[in-house]
Amino acid sequence: MANPLYDTLFGRHAGRRTPFLIPQSGPVISHADFLGLAARIAHALVDAGLAPGDRVAAQVEKSPQALALYAACTQAGLVFLPLNTGYTVEELSYFIEDSGARMVICDPSREADLAPLCDRCGAQILTLGADGHGGLMAQAARHEDRFETVARSEEDLAAFLYTSGTTGRSKGAMLSQGNLISNAVTLAEHWRFTEEDVLLHALPIFHTHGLFVATNVCAVAGASMIFLPKFDAGALIELMPKATALMGVPTFYTRLLSDARFTRELTENMRLFISGSAPLLAETHAEFEKRTGHRILERYGMTETNMTTSNPYEGDRRAGTVGFALPGVELKITDRETGEELPQGEIGLIEVRGPNVFKGYWQMPEKTAAELREDGFFITGDLGRIDEDGYVGIVGRDKDLIISGGYNIYPKEIELLLDAQPGVLESAVIGVKDADFGESVLGALVPRPGAKIDPEAVMTAMQGQLARFKQPRRLEIINELPRNTMGKVQKNLLRDRFGG
């Protein structure tokens, strides 16, 4: 039966015995073997009583089985909700409750902590470990490797991804089958991916970049992926002669450049290096080209839109820009107050429209209406400009969202925790430039009168309450927060002071 996303990404490779996943250790998994694995998981999910449209929340370590879970949800018509492996149980409770997930897949080590939450929410729970074992795979092993694909349309939802703004609750971005298909097909064509390609996949698969860009592009093209559990510069260097492409965040490239083994000779077989999810410093571009002869291709996207722009595959890849709008995507720069389109060269809000743009925020009609215009243009919240040659440049964010290593960080969440620490009167959290992560978190703390703040104690307290990527890298003790006449904290002045 017709299921556009499954058919486009996976079903088209039925019977193919060429490699799809090449794990760092363990057997190579062909396209056909992967489909069989996904089919067994789809049977297990349906046997658990899940029906098309039900949400499956997954907080699991990266593995071939974890990726097959995504394919299984697609084949069974379920809505896949990947969750950051760094989230604490307290953080997970909102996502599970808000999404109405009927099934939660977690690491075996978290089952006991999550079970009470799942009981309260009426969700079933199954386990999947980093080694590919657990309750989910035990159930899947009882089934055959063929599953009758559930009929869906391009308008049906395929995934939720939660994204943070600078105020209010995290928002569940609803992505349809059509959203994911259009972006995967466009990127595979734009970046010239074929079945001859071998991608070094070292990104997490709970995030747009690793799942809906890297994986989907390779699936569409029939390419292979060297599937690493996490980023390891030494492993990338060892395996690079066997690959043709790498998708990464700025951290990947700064770490590679810091290793003397990363040379022009090592990259001879590579045809493409792509960077995104955070700004890449111009110095990194220049040093990378000098070392390897390759120019990194930088692109731009976000949870709600997947990818919207890319530097050209053939042509000038300009440092400090994210290239041009992708085929089929419209991009304009608008006035922040009036919404009117601005002349070329002026800075304003980036708005995009196209088949890649999401359907809205789950159970948040007011937020959807505020950010998704009736004519289909999405207000990204990013500030940018289009230069005289048509290249798009990102100059900042309209709000105070921090993006570190490609992950969105909501400052208010951290500020509330900092404000509760002994001796702290108030705090402000900002993002400061970081060569590895694009940005890192800095907390500015104002002590209560007569009190003394212990920065080390504050750092320790954050460890048990926040995922690691959200924890401040620096704390600065200051006398007062800069404010305007209306009493609003002027974070731009804090960035000027501490951003060097």
C-alpha positions in Angstrom: 0.0 0.0 0.0 1.2 3.6 -0.7 3.2 5.2 2.0 5.2 8.0 0.3 7.9 8.5 3.0 8.6 4.8 3.6 8.5 4.1 -0.2 10.9 7.0 -0.9 13.4 6.4 1.8 13.4 2.6 2.4 10.9 0.5 0.4 12.6 1.4 -2.9 15.7 -0.6 -1.7 13.8 -3.9 -1.1 16.1 -6.8 -2.0 19.2 -4.7 -2.3 22.2 -6.5 -0.7 24.6 -3.6 -0.9 25.7 -2.0 2.4 23.5 0.5 4.1 25.0 0.7 7.6 28.6 0.0 8.3 29.0 0.0 12.2 32.3 0.7 13.8 32.1 -2.8 15.2 29.7 -5.6 14.2 28.4 -6.9 10.9 27.6 -4.7 7.9 23.9 -4.3 7.4 22.6 -4.3 3.9 19.6 -2.3 2.7 17.5 -5.5 2.6 18.6 -6.6 6.1 17.8 -3.1 7.5 14.3 -3.4 6.0 13.8 -6.8 7.6 14.9 -5.4 11.0 12.5 -2.5 10.7 9.7 -4.8 9.7 10.2 -6.9 12.8 10.1 -3.8 15.0 6.9 -2.6 13.2 5.2 -5.9 14.1 6.3 -5.4 17.7 4.8 -1.9 17.9 1.5 -2.9 16.3 1.2 -6.0 18.5 1.5 -3.6 21.4 -1.7 -2.0 20.3 -0.3 1.1 18.5 -2.3 2.5 15.6 -1.5 4.9 12.8 -1.0 8.4 14.2 0.0 7.3 17.6 3.2 8.9 19.0 6.3 6.8 19.8 8.8 8.7 22.1 12.4 7.3 21.9 15.3 8.3 24.2 17.8 5.7 23.1 21.5 5.6 22.3 22.5 5.6 18.6 22.6 2.1 17.1 21.4 0.4 13.9 18.3 -0.8 15.9 17.6 2.7 17.0 17.6 3.9 13.3 15.4 0.9 12.3 12.9 2.0 15.0 12.5 5.3 12.9 12.0 3.2 9.7 9.5 1.0 11.6 7.4 3.9 12.8 7.3 5.2 9.2 6.2 1.8 7.8 3.5 1.4 10.5 2.2 5.0 10.1 3.3 6.0 13.6 4.6 9.5 14.6 8.2 9.3 15.7 9.4 11.5 18.5 13.2 11.3 19.1 14.4 12.7 22.3 17.9 14.0 23.3 19.8 11.3 25.3 21.0 14.0 27.6 17.6 14.9 29.0 16.9 14.1 32.6 13.7 12.3 33.7 12.3 15.6 34.9 12.9 17.2 31.4 11.4 14.1 29.7 8.1 14.3 31.6 7.0 17.4 29.7 7.7 15.9 26.2 6.0 12.6 27.0 2.9 14.2 28.6 2.5 16.9 26.0 2.9 14.6 23.0 0.5 12.1 24.4 3.0 9.3 23.5 1.5 5.9 23.7 4.8 4.1 23.7 8.2 5.1 25.2 11.4 3.4 24.1 14.2 4.0 26.5 17.6 2.7 27.6 17.4 -0.2 30.0 19.2 1.9 32.7 16.3 4.4 32.6 13.3 2.0 32.7 12.9 2.1 36.5 13.0 5.9 36.6 10.6 6.4 33.7 8.1 3.7 34.6 6.1 5.8 37.1 5.9 8.6 34.5 4.7 6.3 31.8 2.1 4.7 34.2 0.8 8.2 35.0 0.6 9.1 31.3 -0.9 5.8 30.1 2.1 5.0 27.9 3.7 1.6 27.5 7.4 1.3 27.9 10.0 -0.9 26.2 13.8 -0.9 26.3 16.5 -0.6 23.7 20.2 -0.5 24.7 23.2 0.8 22.9 24.1 -2.8 22.1 20.8 -3.3 20.3 19.3 -5.5 22.9 16.3 -5.0 25.2 12.6 -5.6 25.5 11.8 -4.0 22.1 14.2 -6.3 20.2 13.1 -9.4 22.2 9.5 -8.6 21.0 10.7 -7.9 17.5 12.6 -11.2 17.3 9.3 -13.2 17.5 8.1 -11.8 14.2 8.9 -12.3 10.5 11.0 -9.8 8.5 8.1 -8.7 6.3 5.4 -6.2 7.3 2.5 -4.9 5.3 3.2 -1.2 5.0 0.4 1.0 6.3 -1.1 3.4 3.8 -0.4 7.1 4.5 -0.4 10.3 2.5 2.1 13.1 2.2 -0.1 15.2 4.5 0.0 12.7 7.3 2.4 13.4 10.2 5.6 11.5 10.3 7.5 13.1 13.3 7.4 15.5 16.2 10.5 17.4 17.1 10.4 19.6 20.2 12.1 23.0 19.8 12.7 25.8 22.4 12.0 29.4 22.1 13.1 32.1 24.5 9.8 32.3 26.3 7.2 29.8 27.2 7.1 26.0 26.8 9.0 23.9 24.3 7.0 23.5 21.1 6.3 20.3 19.3 7.0 20.9 15.6 4.7 18.7 13.5 6.6 17.4 10.4 4.6 15.6 7.7 5.7 12.9 5.3 5.7 15.5 2.5 8.0 17.8 4.6 10.6 15.1 5.0 10.4 13.7 1.5 10.8 17.1 -0.2 13.9 18.0 1.8 15.6 14.6 1.4 15.1 14.5 -2.4 16.2 18.1 -2.8 19.3 17.8 -0.7 20.3 14.5 -2.3 20.2 16.1 -5.7 21.7 19.4 -4.7 24.7 17.8 -3.0 25.1 15.1 -5.7 24.6 12.0 -3.5 24.5 8.7 -5.3 24.6 5.0 -4.3 28.4 5.2 -4.7 28.7 7.6 -1.7 29.8 6.5 1.8 28.9 9.0 4.5 30.8 9.2 7.7 27.8 9.4 10.1 29.0 10.6 13.5 26.0 12.8 14.4 23.3 11.9 16.9 20.0 10.6 15.5 17.6 12.4 17.9 18.2 15.7 16.0 17.2 17.0 12.6 20.8 17.1 11.3 21.7 13.4 12.0 18.2 11.9 11.3 16.3 14.0 8.7 19.3 15.3 6.8 22.2 12.8 7.0 20.1 9.6 7.2 17.3 10.6 4.9 19.7 11.9 2.2 21.6 8.6 2.2 18.4 6.6 2.2 17.0 8.4 -0.8 20.3 8.0 -2.7 20.9 4.4 -1.7 24.2 5.4 -0.3 26.1 3.7 2.6 26.8 5.1 6.1 29.8 4.4 8.3 27.6 4.5 11.4 29.6 5.7 14.4 28.0 5.8 17.9 29.3 9.3 18.5 31.8 11.8 17.3 35.4 10.7 17.8 38.0 12.6 15.8 40.4 9.7 15.9 37.8 7.3 14.5 36.9 9.8 11.7 40.6 10.1 10.8 41.0 6.3 10.7 37.9 5.7 8.6 38.0 8.8 6.3 39.9 7.0 3.5 36.9 4.6 3.2 34.4 7.5 2.9 33.3 10.1 0.4 31.4 12.6 2.5 31.1 14.0 6.1 28.2 16.0 7.6 29.1 17.7 10.9 28.9 20.6 13.2 31.7 23.1 13.7 33.1 21.0 16.5 33.9 18.2 14.1 36.1 20.5 12.0 37.9 22.3 14.7 38.7 19.0 16.4 40.0 17.4 13.1 42.1 20.5 12.5 43.7 20.1 15.9 45.1 16.7 14.9 48.3 16.5 12.9 47.1 13.3 11.2 44.4 15.2 9.4 46.1 16.0 6.1 45.4 16.6 2.4 46.5 13.1 1.7 44.0 11.7 4.2 41.1 13.5 2.5 41.9 12.5 -1.1 38.9 10.2 -1.4 36.5 12.7 0.0 34.3 14.8 -2.2 32.2 16.8 0.3 32.4 18.2 3.8 29.2 19.8 5.0 28.7 21.9 8.2 25.6 23.2 9.9 23.5 23.4 13.1 25.7 26.2 14.4 27.8 29.0 12.8 31.2 28.1 11.4 33.9 30.6 12.0 35.5 32.1 8.9 38.9 31.2 10.3 37.9 27.5 10.4 36.9 27.8 6.7 40.3 29.2 5.8 42.4 26.8 7.9 40.4 23.8 6.6 40.9 24.8 2.9 44.6 25.4 3.5 45.1 22.1 5.2 43.0 19.9 2.9 42.3 21.7 -0.3 38.5 21.3 0.4 36.1 24.2 1.1 33.5 23.3 3.6 29.9 23.6 2.4 27.8 25.5 5.0 24.0 25.3 5.0 21.1 26.6 7.1 18.0 25.1 8.5 16.0 24.5 11.6 13.7 22.1 13.3 10.5 23.6 11.7 11.9 23.7 8.2 14.7 21.1 7.9 17.1 22.7 5.4 16.3 25.9 3.6 19.6 27.2 2.1 22.9 25.8 1.0 26.1 27.1 -0.4 26.5 25.7 -3.9 27.9 22.3 -4.7 29.6 23.9 -7.8 30.6 27.5 -7.3 31.9 29.8 -4.6 31.2 28.5 -1.1 31.5 31.7 0.9 32.6 31.7 4.5 30.2 33.6 6.7 27.2 32.8 4.5 24.8 29.9 4.2 24.4 30.2 0.4 21.1 30.4 -1.5 17.6 29.2 -0.9 17.3 25.6 -2.0 15.2 24.7 -5.1 11.5 24.9 -4.3 12.1 27.1 -1.2 11.3 30.8 -1.1 13.3 33.0 1.3 12.8 36.7 2.1 14.0 39.3 4.6 11.3 41.2 6.3 11.0 44.2 8.6 10.6 43.0 12.2 7.8 45.4 13.0 5.7 45.6 9.7 6.5 42.2 8.1 7.1 44.0 4.8 9.9 42.6 2.6 13.1 44.6 2.8 15.5 45.7 0.0 18.4 43.5 -0.7 21.3 44.1 1.7 19.2 45.2 4.6 19.0 43.2 7.8 15.7 41.8 9.0 13.8 38.6 9.9 14.3 35.6 7.7 11.0 34.1 6.5 10.8 30.9 4.4 8.1 29.1 2.5 8.1 25.7 0.8 7.1 22.1 0.9 9.8 21.6 3.7 8.0 23.9 6.1 6.3 22.2 9.0 2.5 22.0 9.7 2.5 23.9 13.0 3.1 23.4 16.7 1.3 20.5 18.4 -1.7 21.8 20.5 -0.4 25.4 20.2 -2.6 27.2 17.7 -1.7 30.6 19.0 2.0 29.9 18.6 1.4 28.5 15.2 -0.5 31.5 14.1 2.2 33.9 15.5 5.0 32.2 13.6 3.4 30.6 10.5 1.7 33.2 8.3 -1.5 32.5 6.4 0.3 32.7 3.1 2.7 29.8 4.3 5.7 31.9 5.2 7.4 30.8 8.4 9.0 33.5 10.6 12.2 31.9 11.6 13.2 34.3 14.3 16.7 34.6 12.8 18.0 37.9 11.6 19.8 37.9 8.3 20.6 39.7 5.0 21.0 38.9 1.4 24.1 40.3 -0.2 24.6 41.8 -3.6 25.3 38.3 -5.1 22.3 36.7 -3.4 24.1 34.9 -0.6 22.2 34.7 2.6 24.1 35.6 5.8 22.8 35.0 9.4 23.7 37.9 11.6 22.0 36.9 14.8 18.7 35.8 16.4 15.7 37.9 17.1 15.3 36.2 20.5 17.9 35.0 22.9 17.9 31.3 21.9 21.4 29.7 22.3 22.5 27.1 19.8 25.5 25.0 21.1 26.8 22.2 19.0 23.5 22.3 17.1 21.3 21.9 20.1 18.8 24.6 21.1 19.1 25.9 24.7 16.4 27.9 26.4 18.0 30.5 28.7 15.1 31.1 31.0 15.2 27.4 32.1 18.8 27.8 33.2 18.2 31.2 34.8 15.4 29.9 37.0 17.8 27.2 38.4 20.6 29.7 38.8 18.3 32.2 40.7 17.5 29.4 43.2 21.1 28.9 44.2 22.5 30.1 47.5 23.5 33.7 47.5 22.1 34.5 44.0 19.9 37.5 43.7 19.3 37.2 40.0 20.9 35.9 36.8 21.1 36.2 33.1 22.2 33.5 30.6 23.7 34.3 27.2 25.4 32.5 24.5 29.0 33.4 23.7 31.1 32.5 20.7 32.8 29.1 20.9 35.1 27.8 18.2 34.0 24.2 18.8 30.3 24.5 19.5 29.4 27.8 17.8 28.1 29.0 21.1 28.5 28.0 24.8 26.5 29.0 27.8 27.6 31.8 30.1 25.7 32.7 33.3 26.0 36.2 34.8 25.2 36.1 38.5 24.3 39.0 40.8 24.9 38.2 44.5 22.4 39.0 47.2 23.5 41.9 49.5 26.2 40.7 51.8 26.2 37.2 50.2 29.1 35.5 48.5 28.4 33.1 45.6 30.4 29.9 45.3 30.7 29.3 41.5 32.0 25.7 41.9 29.0 24.8 44.1 26.6 26.4 41.5 28.2 24.4 38.7 27.9 21.2 40.7 24.2 21.9 41.3 23.6 22.3 37.6 24.9 18.9 36.9 22.0 17.1 38.5 19.3 19.3 37.1 20.3 19.9 33.4 21.5 17.9 30.5 25.2 18.5 30.0 24.9 20.6 26.8 22.7 23.1 28.7 25.1 23.5 31.7 27.0 26.8 31.8 30.6 26.6 30.8 31.4 29.9 32.5 29.9 31.9 35.4 30.6 35.6 35.9 29.9 37.4 39.1 28.7 41.0 38.5 27.3 43.8 40.6 24.1 44.3 38.6 22.5 43.3 35.3 22.4 46.0 32.6 18.8 47.2 32.0 17.0 49.7 29.8 14.5 52.3 31.1 11.7 49.7 31.0 13.7 47.4 33.3 14.4 44.8 30.6 17.8 43.1 30.9 20.0 44.1 27.9 21.7 40.9 27.1 23.4 42.5 24.1 25.5 44.4 26.6 26.4 41.2 28.4 27.4 39.6 25.1 29.6 42.7 24.4 31.2 42.4 27.8 31.8 38.7 28.0 31.6 37.5 24.4 35.3 37.9 23.5 
